[in-house]
Every structure is written in structure tokens, then in C-alpha cells.
Amino acid sequence: VSQSRYVASVREVLNGPASEWVRMLKPLWCSNPTALAFDFALDKDLFDVAIIDEASQMPMEHALGAIHRAKRLIVAGDLMQMAPSSYFVKGGADSMSLLDHATYHLPTARLKFHYRSLHPQLIEFSNNAFYDGELVALPCFPNYRAIEDWYQPSGRYADGVNAIEATCCVELLERMLHQKVQRIGIVAFSERQLEAIEKEIDQSKNVRIFEAQERGQLFLKTLEQVQGDECDELIISVGYGYNLEGKLDLRMGPLNHKGGEKRLNVLWTRARIKLHVVRSIGASDFGVAQSEGMRVLKKWLHWLDGQPNHQATYPTACIGETNALGEWKVDRVVDVERNYLNLQAYRGMMMQRGWRLKELAFASEQDHTRILPLGDNARFA
């Protein structure tokens, strides 16, 4: 007769005689609200500090347990990303997040370094439209075309589907797989359009695509589902456009509701290397926008129409001129950033983006500020 061995739960261990040893050996705990409630007693000051990330997605009531158990609280999140949503639940609406409450009641600081986008053009619109142009997105070397606009003027929106855009998306996907892009995303503005793309994939019978899905190289999602994901290259299918009778159909579901602009901001910032936009309409096709989401979409399409070359833009506070070799000459790095930690962040980001940094000598100013002067021969290249 076999007997099952009793194994104590995490909560029992933490409340037992070994609790002090456990806290000594594991001073850092990564958890979620549900696991936290199961594993730890509801006692005050169990943790010195609680750090809650992605707070825009956490309803306030889910965070109360962590707040109660900690002496100090750090809340991290982005107010311009989606709030906890119940859009597809009947009668549902966006609820107040922990970040909403924290922004109102606690002192705030903006983290200005943008790390995801390899090319600053990928974050340019969102930076100006949502973040007051304060995000620091450093240029890459060599420069390249970061946004590809695949305008399909013959695309028609019939029965919730734009078949021409779906075909274009799959053709782009096949090309990316041939080019061995590491991670690819396809996002459609609606469920129907996403289903049309999936159907096109099935009909293509391309084994590479099915293999890419199985190993997690490819994801296909709607506008509502993409928050939290990122990829090297992203394909966006707008889908909406003129119907077979030549009338414009712009019933865009979640975009017409509160927070539609935040859904767009999330979408436009998912790509690390390149963004492909497949569309059948432009800004000139819109009339008066009836919602903030539609207004921002129209503004983005207008911006897209005016971006033919997508050349890199450089932080204006720290450059002189770039020559034919792509050299960026800087007199003093202190002109880039006086804070040492931020300066090191600049250095790491530049090197990741293909630049070489030549350091000369340290010097000290009268106020004892440590600076790194760069002469005429120093360069980012």
C-alpha cells in the first residue's frame, strides 16, 4: 500500500518555524495578486517595498492585498496604455486602475528612456501625441526605413472583411519568414479581419507559417489583445474602408469608445525593428472625427502620408552636424545629459544600436561636476 507524502503549502512554510530562514534566503518575491493572497498572511509590513508593474492593467481592488502587506509602495505603469477592460463583456466598461489612483494620490516621475524601438521613427508619433515629446529614443546606425506603408486603394470592406488587405498581410508574412525575421506579429483592427487573415493563411498551405506559430515566432491578435506583446516586425491591417457600393464604413468598434486612442498607442509601439501598415484609406477619407480614438487615427494617417523616407531624427540638444560617413560629433557628453546614470543609459543604448563611442579624458569643472569631454576627433560612428 502506497502512502502519499504530505507537502506543506507555501503559506504553511512561511508561517512556520522556517519562515525567518526563507525570508533570508529569498528576500525578493515575484508574484501576482492571486498568488500573493494564497501564499502570505494578511499582515502589515511583511515587505519593505512592493513594486507593482503594469499598473494600468490592474484594477485597484486587486492591488489592495499587496499595498496592505508592504511598508512602501512603488507603482509603475503608463496612463496612455489600456485600462482594465470589459469591452467584450455585455454592459462592461473600463474600470479605474491602480495607476489612476496612484497618479492622483502619489508623487509621480516620468521615465523618459524608450528602449524598445530600435529606430526613433517607430515611437515618434506616440511620443509627440501622448508623451509631450519627452521620451528619449536614440538613433540607430546604420539608418534604415523603419515604417513600410502598403496602401491598397483597391481594397474594399465587405461583410466586415477587407480581402485584399488580408492577402497582402500573408504575402508580407511569407517574405519575413524567408528573411528569417525572429519574431513577427499581425494585428487586425477587428475580429472579422483577423479571421480573414487566418483563413488566408490556411489557404496558403505554407508549412513555414504553421511552424512559426507552433514555436511562438508568430502571433496573430486583434487590437484589444496586443497589449503586453512585442515583436521585431509588426504587420497592421486596418481593414476598414469603402464598401462595394463606394460608401465609407468607419464603424470601428472599440476605437469609437472611451480609451480608443490608448488602444492605438499600444498597437503602434509593439514593434522593435519595423512596422508594416496595410490600409485602404487615408486621412483625407475621414470626415469630422466623432471620438478621440478616431481623431488620433486620422492624425496618425495624416502623419503617415507625410513620412516618405522615415529618416532618423537625432536628439537636438546634443549634436552638431553629421557628415557623409554618418559620424555624429559631440563636443561634451555633459551636453547630452548631466546625470551620470542617465549618461550610462545613453552609452549602453547607443552601443546596442550599432554605434561606437570613443572616450577621451575626464575633466572636472569648478562645480566639481564630472564630465566626459569629446573633441573634434571623437565620434559616434
GUTORNU-488558 format. One record per residue: x negated, y, z of N, C-alpha, C in turn; residue in one letter; residue number from 1. Coordinates in steps of 0.001 Angstrom, whole numbers, plus 500000, padded with zeros to 6 digits. Example, Ala and Ser with C-alpha at 12.3 -4.5 7.8 and 13.67 -1.06 7.14 Angstrom:
# GUTORNU-488558
R;n_px;n_py;n_pz;ca_px;ca_py;ca_pz;c_px;c_py;c_pz;type;seq
R;486810;494310;507800;487700;495500;507800;486800;496700;507800;a;1
R;487150;497750;507080;486330;498940;507140;487100;500030;507870;s;2
# end
This chain:
# GUTORNU-488558
R;n_px;n_py;n_pz;ca_px;ca_py;ca_pz;c_px;c_py;c_pz;type;seq
R;499149;498816;500000;500000;500000;500000;499109;501240;500000;v;1
R;499305;502110;498982;498508;503328;498904;499157;504446;499701;s;2
R;498328;505249;500261;498821;506398;501008;498276;507668;500370;q;3
R;499151;508634;500191;498710;509911;499619;498060;510757;500708;s;4
R;496948;511371;500369;496219;512187;501325;496824;513574;501400;r;5
R;497040;514052;502607;497635;515377;502780;496594;516447;502489;y;6
R;496953;517401;501650;496081;518523;501319;496750;519810;501783;v;7
R;496056;520525;502626;496625;521763;503163;496766;522804;502066;a;8
R;497813;523611;502162;498013;524689;501203;497033;525831;501489;s;9
R;496884;526725;500514;496010;527879;500704;496459;528696;501904;v;10
R;497735;528871;502047;498266;529658;503171;497908;529024;504510;r;11
R;497997;527690;504582;497665;527000;505831;496184;527136;506149;e;12
R;495342;527042;505127;493899;527207;505348;493591;528612;505843;v;13
R;494212;529602;505225;493937;530991;505605;494470;531334;506985;l;14
R;495445;530605;507453;495995;530842;508790;495390;529908;509844;n;15
R;494505;528996;509408;493934;528021;510318;492582;528443;510874;g;16
R;491894;527527;511546;490602;527851;512181;489498;528198;511194;p;17
R;489663;527830;509922;488626;528117;508927;488814;529471;508248;a;18
R;489785;530243;508691;490132;531484;507992;488965;532462;507920;s;19
R;488207;532612;509018;487090;533548;509010;486008;533118;508029;e;20
R;485753;531806;507951;484757;531299;507016;485203;531530;505564;w;21
R;486477;531313;505340;486999;531513;503985;486845;532973;503564;v;22
R;487161;533881;504458;487046;535302;504131;485581;535714;503930;r;23
R;484673;535055;504644;483260;535355;504484;482747;534839;503136;m;24
R;483197;533638;502756;482735;533035;501517;483443;533595;500284;l;25
R;484676;534056;500466;485460;534598;499349;485992;535977;499715;k;26
R;485117;536987;499667;485574;538338;500038;486472;538995;498992;p;27
R;486476;538430;497770;487268;539009;496689;488315;538005;496217;l;28
R;489555;538441;496166;490642;537572;495703;491312;538197;494482;w;29
R;491459;537402;493426;492206;537822;492245;493540;537099;492273;c;30
R;494617;537836;492233;495924;537215;492419;496982;537985;491650;s;31
R;498213;537542;491797;499378;538252;491270;500401;538341;492385;n;32
R;501433;539148;492247;502372;539333;493355;502984;538042;493890;p;33
R;503322;537100;493014;503936;535852;493458;502960;534999;494250;t;34
R;501736;534815;493698;500729;534009;494394;500328;534649;495714;a;35
R;500254;535975;495733;499902;536689;496963;500921;536411;498065;l;36
R;502191;536402;497713;503244;536141;498688;503179;534709;499223;a;37
R;502806;533755;498368;502702;532363;498801;501466;532119;499671;f;38
R;500358;532788;499341;499072;532439;499951;498753;533203;501223;d;39
R;499270;534413;501382;498886;535246;502512;500099;535625;503356;f;40
R;499902;535586;504673;500958;536039;505584;501203;537530;505376;a;41
R;502395;537966;505708;502750;539369;505518;502236;540187;506701;l;42
R;500911;540288;506801;500259;541022;507885;499579;542257;507326;d;43
R;499554;543303;508108;498917;544548;507677;497399;544408;507729;k;44
R;496745;545152;506849;495289;545303;506842;494541;543986;506638;d;45
R;495106;543058;505886;494389;541834;505558;493220;542127;504616;l;46
R;493385;543135;503759;492349;543509;502797;491906;544935;503058;f;47
R;490620;545192;502803;490132;546566;502917;490712;547436;501814;d;48
R;490830;546872;500620;491365;547636;499496;492099;546699;498545;v;49
R;493192;547150;497999;493924;546429;496953;493809;547233;495663;a;50
R;493373;546586;494591;493283;547215;493274;494339;546575;492393;i;51
R;495283;547348;491931;496373;546835;491106;496210;547386;489698;i;52
R;495937;546484;488757;495704;546868;487365;496994;546709;486564;d;53
R;497027;547321;485377;498211;547283;484502;499471;547676;485290;e;54
R;499330;548728;486087;500421;549117;486979;501639;549641;486234;a;55
R;501470;550045;484971;502632;550495;484204;503584;549343;483925;s;56
R;503088;548097;484014;503915;546921;483750;504462;546281;485019;q;57
R;504111;546820;486180;504526;546210;487442;505656;547007;488094;m;58
R;506830;546406;488242;507898;547092;488976;507452;547400;490404;p;59
R;507899;548497;490931;507471;548936;492258;507717;547867;493319;m;60
R;508850;547202;493243;509185;546228;494273;508239;545034;494284;e;61
R;507620;544732;493144;506678;543611;493086;505349;543948;493753;h;62
R;505055;545216;493921;503767;545635;494473;503801;545850;495977;a;63
R;504974;545835;496578;505088;546179;497997;504290;545242;498897;l;64
R;504257;543945;498554;503511;542987;499372;502034;543290;499405;g;65
R;501445;543607;498254;500020;543938;498195;499734;545243;498931;a;66
R;500606;546219;498785;500418;547511;499453;500446;547337;500968;i;67
R;501376;546515;501455;501512;546292;502898;500280;545595;503473;h;68
R;499658;544719;502697;498546;543911;503211;497198;544614;503131;r;69
R;497120;545801;502548;495833;546465;502316;495721;547780;503084;a;70
R;494467;548101;503490;494216;549369;504154;494218;550526;503161;k;71
R;493668;550275;501969;493586;551302;500936;494133;550743;499634;r;72
R;494533;551639;498752;495171;551231;497500;494575;551993;496321;l;73
R;494215;551258;495278;493789;551853;494010;494727;551322;492925;i;74
R;495375;552223;492228;496338;551858;491189;495776;552280;489837;v;75
R;495673;551326;488918;495130;551609;487586;496179;551291;486532;a;76
R;496314;552174;485582;497299;551939;484532;497367;553123;483587;g;77
R;498249;553021;482633;498390;554025;481582;499859;554392;481450;d;78
R;500177;555626;481765;501565;556085;481684;502096;556089;480255;l;79
R;501183;556086;479280;501610;556094;477887;501685;554691;477296;m;80
R;501691;553666;478160;501999;552320;477712;503363;551926;478254;q;81
R;503840;550778;477823;505226;550416;478097;505476;550141;479566;m;82
R;506633;550572;480022;507089;550273;481377;507699;548877;481401;a;83
R;507912;548298;482604;508599;547010;482678;509924;547094;481939;p;84
R;510102;546242;480931;511227;546405;480012;512205;545257;480099;s;85
R;513478;545600;479992;514544;544616;479886;515367;544897;478639;s;86
R;514698;545392;477590;515424;545841;476398;516273;544735;475801;y;87
R;515730;543501;475744;516453;542422;475096;517406;541697;476047;f;88
R;517508;542189;477289;518497;541666;478216;519719;542561;478153;v;89
R;520902;541960;478078;522136;542723;477926;522281;543726;479069;k;90
R;522447;544973;478712;522608;546018;479713;521320;546435;480378;g;91
R;520170;545902;479913;518886;546184;480546;518355;547552;480163;g;92
R;517407;548021;480964;516751;549299;480694;515384;549280;481349;a;93
R;514495;550173;480905;513180;550263;481518;513337;550667;482983;d;94
R;512571;550018;483872;512636;550332;485297;511420;551159;485688;s;95
R;511479;551757;486864;510367;552551;487368;509232;551621;487760;m;96
R;508038;551929;487297;506885;551086;487590;506138;551609;488810;s;97
R;505222;550783;489315;504341;551221;490392;503561;552449;489964;l;98
R;503136;552495;488704;502345;553627;488224;503144;554918;488249;l;99
R;504423;554855;487934;505271;556052;488002;505273;556625;489416;d;100
R;505466;555748;490390;505488;556202;491786;504118;556694;492232;h;101
R;503043;555968;491858;501699;556348;492281;501297;557700;491695;a;102
R;501661;557944;490441;501316;559213;489800;501980;560384;490509;t;103
R;503181;560147;491015;503920;561211;491703;503382;561452;493113;y;104
R;503038;560374;493832;502708;560496;495249;501211;560529;495554;h;105
R;500358;560039;494659;498937;559896;494968;498086;560806;494085;l;106
R;496887;561170;494555;495962;561927;493690;495548;561064;492507;p;107
R;495356;561688;491344;495069;560930;490128;493761;561388;489491;t;108
R;493170;560495;488739;491968;560789;487958;492089;560060;486634;a;109
R;491680;560708;485553;491759;560090;484225;490419;559454;483861;r;110
R;490461;558189;483473;489271;557510;482966;489171;557836;481481;l;111
R;488080;558478;481096;488023;559084;479769;487295;558260;478718;k;112
R;486523;557266;479117;485794;556483;478125;486705;555450;477481;f;113
R;486735;555460;476162;487528;554474;475418;486573;553440;474831;h;114
R;486746;552184;475249;485793;551137;474900;486249;550247;473753;y;115
R;487534;550049;473586;487997;549021;472651;487643;549337;471200;r;116
R;487975;550516;470741;487832;550828;469320;486373;551021;468950;s;117
R;485901;550219;468000;484532;550375;467517;484387;551660;466713;l;118
R;485440;552050;466008;485427;553256;465187;486368;554288;465821;h;119
R;485918;555529;466014;486756;556533;466693;488051;556843;465962;p;120
R;488110;556557;464649;489337;556841;463907;490502;555982;464393;q;121
R;490198;554824;464964;491258;553927;465424;492013;554493;466620;l;122
R;491376;555380;467367;492022;555947;468553;492362;557423;468360;i;123
R;491984;557997;467227;492102;559446;467037;493530;559954;467193;e;124
R;494485;559308;466534;495852;559823;466601;496390;559723;468023;f;125
R;496255;558553;468642;496762;558381;470005;496066;559324;470979;s;126
R;494778;559530;470788;494030;560427;471667;494627;561826;471644;n;127
R;494928;562333;470453;495477;563685;470327;496955;563751;470703;n;128
R;497707;562699;470380;499155;562730;470604;499550;562420;472041;a;129
R;498754;561593;472733;499161;561115;474054;498200;561482;475182;f;130
R;496928;561736;474865;495931;561923;475919;495233;563279;475842;y;131
R;495862;564240;475196;495362;565620;475137;493960;565707;474544;d;132
R;493571;564721;473730;492266;564733;473089;491102;564543;474044;g;133
R;491355;564035;475261;490315;563939;476283;489546;562626;476275;e;134
R;490009;561621;475540;489306;560347;475521;487996;560475;474746;l;135
R;486963;559839;475267;485657;559831;474612;485537;558535;473824;v;136
R;485528;558649;472505;485368;557499;471614;484133;557740;470761;a;137
R;483069;557023;471038;481799;557281;470368;481762;556661;468982;l;138
R;480994;557270;468072;480941;556780;466688;480138;555499;466560;p;139
R;480366;554783;465492;479622;553563;465208;478596;553840;464109;c;140
R;477651;552925;463969;476670;553022;462885;476422;551619;462350;f;141
R;476508;551405;461038;476874;552390;460010;478372;552665;460002;p;142
R;478735;553767;459384;480133;554143;459272;480860;553197;458308;n;143
R;482150;553056;458467;482932;552210;457568;484376;552698;457549;y;144
R;485157;552148;456655;486578;552505;456541;487357;551716;457587;r;145
R;487859;552395;458595;488469;551723;459739;489962;551476;459577;a;146
R;490628;552241;458707;492075;552082;458514;492363;551883;457038;i;147
R;493013;550792;456726;493415;550499;455347;494927;550672;455239;e;148
R;495357;551498;454321;496782;551794;454139;497282;551070;452889;d;149
R;498090;550038;453078;498617;549244;451970;500058;549671;451705;w;150
R;500196;550777;450988;501518;551332;450690;502190;550513;449587;y;151
R;503433;550090;449865;504195;549248;448933;505451;549999;448478;q;152
R;505342;550876;447474;506507;551691;447073;507670;550866;446541;p;153
R;507410;549649;446082;508498;548809;445554;509156;547959;446635;s;154
R;508662;548071;447862;509240;547284;448950;510664;547714;449253;g;155
R;511554;546729;449437;512957;547003;449746;513353;546283;451029;r;156
R;514138;546996;451842;514580;546477;453136;515993;545932;452977;y;157
R;516114;544609;452896;517416;543973;452660;517660;542893;453713;a;158
R;518815;542962;454361;519181;541988;455398;518125;541913;456499;d;159
R;517571;543066;456856;516605;543117;457947;515214;542651;457578;g;160
R;514944;542464;456276;513664;541900;455839;513098;542721;454680;v;161
R;511786;542915;454694;511070;543508;453559;510144;542421;453025;n;162
R;510598;541714;451998;509884;540544;451488;508527;540901;450901;a;163
R;508442;542049;450233;507167;542444;449618;506111;542715;450686;i;164
R;506507;543349;451778;505562;543579;452870;505129;542251;453496;e;165
R;506051;541318;453641;505711;540012;454215;504663;539303;453355;a;166
R;504853;539341;452039;503887;538724;451120;502530;539398;451224;t;167
R;502521;540720;451301;501271;541466;451415;500538;541105;452701;c;168
R;501275;540956;453802;500664;540602;455085;499948;539259;455002;c;169
R;500582;538282;454364;499982;536948;454266;498761;536973;453347;v;170
R;498808;537752;452281;497641;537879;451398;496465;538499;452142;e;171
R;496736;539513;452954;495683;540121;453761;495127;539122;454768;l;172
R;496014;538345;455374;495597;537342;456341;494663;536313;455705;l;173
R;495015;535843;454527;494179;534857;453836;492794;535439;453528;e;174
R;492756;536723;453154;491473;537358;452858;490621;537474;454116;r;175
R;491241;537821;455250;490500;537949;456505;489925;536608;456952;m;176
R;490715;535551;456806;490211;534231;457181;489031;533831;456302;l;177
R;489097;534186;455027;487978;533902;454123;486733;534695;454544;h;178
R;486947;535911;455080;485838;536743;455537;485382;536386;456948;q;179
R;486052;535383;457559;485695;534883;458887;485842;535950;459983;k;180
R;486912;536725;459914;487235;537644;460993;487544;536824;462246;v;181
R;486954;537199;463370;487026;536366;464572;488428;536266;465165;q;182
R;489120;537387;465277;490477;537365;465858;491359;538324;465082;r;183
R;492530;537836;464679;493437;538575;463802;494809;538660;464460;i;184
R;495451;539802;464316;496811;539965;464809;497722;540479;463713;g;185
R;498963;540001;463721;500003;540528;462830;501171;540959;463707;i;186
R;501583;542213;463558;502697;542731;464355;503733;543325;463418;v;187
R;504977;542923;463608;506096;543463;462839;506966;544315;463758;a;188
R;507630;545298;463172;508471;546192;463957;509763;545506;464417;f;189
R;510127;544389;463815;511382;543729;464170;511211;542219;464155;s;190
R;512124;541528;464846;512119;540066;464877;512353;539497;463483;e;191
R;513274;540091;462738;513601;539584;461403;512392;539665;460475;r;192
R;511656;540765;460540;510487;540907;459686;509392;539914;460088;q;193
R;509242;539677;461371;508256;538699;461824;508628;537301;461334;l;194
R;509906;536971;461392;510364;535672;460887;510084;535541;459393;e;195
R;510249;536645;458641;509963;536618;457203;508479;536357;456940;a;196
R;507615;536946;457768;506176;536710;457626;505839;535253;457958;i;197
R;506445;534724;459012;506207;533322;459379;506695;532378;458284;e;198
R;507816;532711;457671;508327;531897;456569;507371;531940;455380;k;199
R;506820;533114;455094;505856;533266;454005;504594;532432;454287;e;200
R;504196;532387;455547;503036;531569;455930;503329;530091;455695;i;201
R;504522;529656;456085;504898;528256;455872;504889;527893;454387;d;202
R;505402;528810;453573;505464;528544;452137;504087;528573;451478;q;203
R;503143;529290;452081;501797;529349;451509;501063;528020;451639;s;204
R;501453;527225;452668;500828;525919;452928;499303;526033;453018;k;205
R;498848;527150;453565;497423;527388;453739;496971;526756;455058;n;206
R;496180;525723;454970;495751;524997;456155;494934;525893;457086;v;207
R;494165;526813;456506;493352;527716;457318;494190;528526;458299;r;208
R;495360;528961;457851;496230;529764;458714;496734;528939;459891;i;209
R;497186;527715;459617;497696;526852;460689;496583;526521;461684;f;210
R;495368;526292;461191;494240;526010;462075;493893;527227;462923;e;211
R;493982;528412;462320;493699;529649;463060;494685;529851;464199;a;212
R;495950;529530;463966;496958;529641;465021;496687;528649;466145;q;213
R;496307;527429;465782;496072;526398;466787;494905;526732;467708;e;214
R;493850;527328;467175;492692;527642;468017;492728;529062;468600;r;215
R;493848;529752;468456;494007;531063;469077;493329;532194;468356;g;216
R;492931;531969;467111;492287;533014;466322;493299;534021;465781;q;217
R;494564;533623;465714;495619;534436;465113;496820;534510;466032;l;218
R;497394;535712;466176;498683;535840;466858;499648;536625;465984;f;219
R;500912;536273;466091;501994;536968;465388;503017;537403;466423;l;220
R;503285;538707;466491;504168;539216;467531;504987;540390;467006;k;221
R;506007;540729;467782;506786;541921;467487;506229;543103;468271;t;222
R;506744;544268;467965;506327;545496;468630;506467;545395;470146;l;223
R;507521;544714;470616;507788;544611;472041;506837;543674;472765;e;224
R;506189;542771;472043;505435;541694;472683;503933;541914;472724;q;225
R;503419;542942;472060;501984;543010;471789;501165;543629;472917;v;226
R;501797;544260;473903;501013;544877;474976;500200;543807;475702;q;227
R;498940;544119;475961;498036;543184;476618;497165;542402;475660;g;228
R;497515;542393;474372;496717;541692;473368;495730;542653;472718;d;229
R;494679;542090;472137;493780;542855;471294;493198;541911;470258;e;230
R;492665;542480;469191;492109;541664;468114;491062;542481;467364;c;231
R;490300;541795;466521;489304;542500;465720;489974;543297;464599;d;232
R;490879;542645;463886;491619;543332;462821;493108;543077;463009;e;233
R;493887;544140;462858;495334;544074;463085;496078;544470;461818;l;234
R;497092;543683;461471;497984;543989;460353;499325;544426;460931;i;235
R;499782;545598;460550;501091;546103;460979;502033;546114;459789;i;236
R;503185;545483;459943;504232;545548;458929;505374;546408;459463;s;237
R;505536;547595;458869;506623;548482;459316;507979;547888;458937;v;238
R;508096;547393;457717;509305;546685;457295;510429;547593;456839;g;239
R;510788;548572;457637;511922;549431;457332;511677;550239;456059;y;240
R;512763;550548;455366;512635;551323;454128;513960;551425;453397;g;241
R;513892;551654;452100;515093;551797;451277;515691;550414;451001;y;242
R;517034;550351;451020;517696;549086;450722;517883;548936;449211;n;243
R;518574;547895;448798;518731;547603;447372;519561;548662;446657;l;244
R;520365;549420;447397;521171;550494;446819;520422;551821;446809;e;245
R;519170;551810;447283;518372;553036;447289;518628;553948;448465;g;246
R;519296;553427;449496;519556;554221;450687;518544;553844;451773;k;247
R;518101;554851;452513;517085;554632;453540;517725;554118;454823;l;248
R;517242;552985;455308;517746;552377;456537;516670;552495;457609;d;249
R;516895;553346;458594;515909;553576;459645;516476;553248;461026;l;250
R;517281;552213;461108;517748;551746;462418;516636;550890;463022;r;251
R;515820;551508;463864;514578;550878;464303;514626;550344;465728;m;252
R;515757;549892;466181;515846;549182;467455;515186;549918;468610;g;253
R;514187;549280;469254;513554;549859;470448;512941;551241;470224;p;254
R;512534;551548;468995;511932;552858;468740;512913;553995;468963;l;255
R;514199;553715;468810;515212;554752;468985;515611;554943;470444;n;256
R;515048;554120;471327;515396;554199;472732;514286;554879;473529;h;257
R;514561;555145;474778;513579;555781;475657;512297;554953;475696;k;258
R;511164;555613;475558;509886;554911;475595;509445;554355;474262;g;259
R;510155;554669;473176;509774;554162;471866;508386;554615;471458;g;260
R;508022;555845;471840;506687;556362;471491;505588;555584;472213;e;261
R;505886;555075;473408;504893;554286;474142;504658;552941;473466;k;262
R;505710;552373;472912;505551;551117;472174;504623;551313;470981;r;263
R;504758;552449;470324;503890;552750;469181;502446;552955;469628;l;264
R;502255;553657;470716;500900;553886;471219;500201;552566;471535;n;265
R;500913;551654;472156;500349;550334;472440;499954;549636;471145;v;266
R;500838;549675;470168;500588;548999;468898;499346;549544;468200;l;267
R;499220;550851;468118;498145;551464;467339;496771;551295;467982;w;268
R;496723;550862;469237;495440;550762;469943;495034;549322;470222;t;269
R;495575;548361;469474;495241;546944;469703;494010;546491;468936;r;270
R;493618;547176;467881;492536;546710;467011;491190;547228;467488;a;271
R;490184;546354;467467;488831;546750;467836;488041;547275;466634;r;272
R;488235;546677;465461;487387;546992;464320;488153;547658;463182;i;273
R;489315;547118;462814;490028;547655;461647;491532;547491;461806;k;274
R;492249;548452;461241;493710;548446;461241;494216;548455;459808;l;275
R;495128;547529;459491;495751;547465;458170;497228;547818;458330;h;276
R;497675;548839;457614;499063;549286;457698;499774;548919;456402;v;277
R;500810;548080;456515;501619;547687;455361;502972;548380;455520;v;278
R;503303;549254;454584;504526;550063;454714;505124;550351;453353;r;279
R;506412;550676;453381;507127;551023;452153;507691;552431;452210;s;280
R;507432;553149;453298;507948;554509;453471;506820;555419;453943;i;281
R;507045;556719;453800;506103;557723;454265;506806;558767;455094;g;282
R;506060;559726;455585;506642;560768;456436;507701;561573;455686;a;283
R;507523;561752;454383;508477;562551;453601;509840;561876;453469;s;284
R;509930;560586;453772;511207;559874;453681;512085;560101;454903;d;285
R;511511;560637;455971;512262;560856;457205;512991;562191;457155;f;286
R;514162;562219;457745;514862;563478;457962;514501;563993;459335;g;287
R;515467;564573;460030;515254;565058;461391;515219;563859;462324;v;288
R;514132;563709;463063;513988;562574;463981;514980;562707;465132;a;289
R;515680;561616;465416;516705;561634;466452;516192;561168;467818;q;290
R;514955;560706;467881;514386;560228;469142;512904;560548;469154;s;291
R;512301;560484;470337;510879;560764;470454;510057;559707;469720;e;292
R;510493;558446;469781;509796;557389;469067;509771;557635;467569;g;293
R;510906;558041;467008;510971;558323;465573;510141;559557;465219;m;294
R;510143;560541;466094;509360;561752;465829;507868;561425;465778;r;295
R;507404;560596;466719;505984;560228;466754;505623;559359;465552;v;296
R;506514;558461;465157;506252;557623;463979;506119;558484;462724;l;297
R;507012;559455;462568;506952;560355;461418;505638;561141;461423;k;298
R;505240;561605;462599;503990;562363;462715;502795;561478;462373;k;299
R;502831;560220;462796;501733;559287;462510;501638;558986;461020;w;300
R;502782;558799;460362;502776;558556;458922;502222;559763;458161;l;301
R;502566;560950;458650;502027;562165;458033;500506;562209;458224;h;302
R;500036;561862;459410;498592;561806;459669;497923;560750;458784;w;303
R;498584;559622;458623;498035;558536;457803;497897;558977;456348;l;304
R;498884;559703;455851;498828;560195;454470;497660;561147;454244;d;305
R;497222;561824;455294;496156;562803;455153;494788;562280;455536;g;306
R;494645;560946;455648;493376;560354;456052;492836;559443;454952;q;307
R;492352;559999;453834;491929;559138;452723;490627;558406;452948;p;308
R;489692;559006;453678;488360;558408;453781;488042;557828;455154;n;309
R;488722;558326;456183;488517;557838;457541;487055;557878;457956;h;310
R;486437;559032;457797;485044;559176;458194;484954;559353;459705;q;311
R;483843;558903;460258;483641;559002;461703;483570;560455;462134;a;312
R;484132;560745;463271;484004;562077;463851;483121;561963;465082;t;313
R;482301;562986;465343;481324;562927;466411;481701;563896;467521;y;314
R;481353;563574;468768;481658;564487;469879;481011;565842;469640;p;315
R;481800;566883;469521;481290;568192;469102;480367;568813;470133;t;316
R;480461;568385;471393;479662;569026;472445;478206;568602;472418;a;317
R;477844;567592;471606;476511;567040;471773;475729;566855;470479;c;318
R;476149;567423;469373;475390;567191;468153;475003;568492;467479;i;319
R;473935;568379;466666;473594;569461;465762;474091;569066;464395;g;320
R;473224;568447;463591;473597;568022;462250;473178;566572;462035;e;321
R;473869;565882;461153;473435;564552;460746;472873;564658;459341;t;322
R;471724;564007;459098;471094;564099;457790;471498;562923;456902;n;323
R;470883;562819;455736;471262;561793;454762;470996;560382;455260;a;324
R;470102;560246;456238;469791;558921;456783;470745;558522;457902;l;325
R;471685;559398;458221;472618;559096;459302;472024;559345;460666;g;326
R;470994;560195;460742;470350;560482;462019;471133;561552;462768;e;327
R;471310;561315;464049;472033;562247;464902;471026;562837;465874;w;328
R;470697;564106;465750;469658;564727;466556;470273;565492;467721;k;329
R;469741;565248;468899;470247;565874;470120;469087;566525;470848;v;330
R;469248;567761;471278;468177;568444;471999;468000;567871;473399;d;331
R;469098;567744;474140;469015;567212;475501;470259;566364;475767;r;332
R;470035;565201;476345;471180;564342;476656;472050;564967;477740;v;333
R;471468;565864;478545;472273;566536;479558;473398;567345;478912;v;334
R;473220;567720;477638;474284;568429;476942;475428;567490;476586;d;335
R;475159;566198;476587;476220;565224;476352;477034;565017;477619;v;336
R;476333;564798;478734;477034;564508;479986;476072;564694;481153;e;337
R;476452;565481;482153;475580;565749;483302;475681;564652;484361;r;338
R;476755;563893;484397;476906;562819;485367;476079;561611;484933;n;339
R;475210;561121;485808;474279;560058;485446;475003;558771;485048;y;340
R;476032;558386;485800;476734;557143;485488;477436;557244;484135;l;341
R;478027;558394;483861;478653;558582;482560;477609;558582;481445;n;342
R;476431;559124;481740;475347;559118;480765;474933;557689;480422;l;343
R;474869;556839;481430;474539;555443;481186;475651;554750;480393;q;344
R;476890;555144;480642;478000;554594;479856;477852;554995;478385;a;345
R;477489;556264;478150;477216;556715;476781;476143;555837;476142;y;346
R;475064;555623;476879;473929;554868;476354;474361;553452;475952;r;347
R;475057;552771;476861;475484;551403;476574;476432;551327;475391;g;348
R;477371;552268;475324;478338;552259;474228;477667;552530;472886;m;349
R;476701;553451;472875;476013;553767;471624;475229;552562;471107;m;350
R;474556;551869;472016;473771;550709;471608;474673;549579;471108;m;351
R;475836;549409;471742;476792;548402;471273;477312;548728;469882;q;352
R;477338;549995;469537;477883;550423;468250;476812;550554;467166;r;353
R;475634;549984;467387;474649;549885;466341;473611;550988;466294;g;354
R;473578;551877;467299;472613;552972;467298;471360;552585;468082;w;355
R;470238;553220;467758;469007;553080;468512;468743;554398;469240;r;356
R;468419;554310;470496;468184;555504;471302;466713;555564;471695;l;357
R;466040;556609;471292;464641;556793;471650;464558;557800;472786;k;358
R;464012;557362;473903;463903;558226;475073;462500;558820;475130;e;359
R;462413;560112;475447;461116;560746;475616;460797;560837;477107;l;360
R;460673;562007;477656;460235;562146;479046;461339;562739;479910;a;361
R;461290;562400;481201;462203;563011;482153;461663;564375;482573;f;362
R;462554;565252;482941;462163;566555;483478;463166;566949;484541;a;363
R;462835;567962;485306;463730;568413;486363;463940;569913;486246;s;364
R;465190;570340;486307;465491;571761;486257;465388;572365;487649;e;365
R;465548;573693;487739;465422;574375;489019;466441;573886;490033;q;366
R;467609;573477;489541;468622;572991;490476;468439;571508;490769;d;367
R;467292;570956;490379;466934;569551;490623;467827;568573;489875;h;368
R;468532;569068;488879;469314;568164;488043;468373;567339;487180;t;369
R;468469;566032;487254;467621;565172;486438;468184;565118;485030;r;370
R;467357;565426;484044;467827;565437;482668;466898;564598;481811;i;371
R;467368;564231;480662;466577;563470;479700;466472;564292;478423;l;372
R;465392;565077;478245;465300;565943;477071;464929;565132;475837;p;373
R;465512;565482;474716;465196;564850;473448;464735;565935;472481;l;374
R;463538;565797;471930;463019;566776;470996;463489;566533;469585;g;375
R;462884;567236;468638;463297;567142;467249;463082;565748;466666;d;376
R;462110;565021;467213;461803;563705;466671;462664;562592;467264;n;377
R;463389;562885;468318;464257;561866;468917;465530;561758;468120;a;378
R;466068;560586;468101;467249;560416;467255;468109;559249;467691;r;379
R;469368;559344;467318;470238;558183;467315;470277;557744;465875;f;380
R;469967;556497;465539;469956;556064;464149;470449;554639;464031;a;381
# end
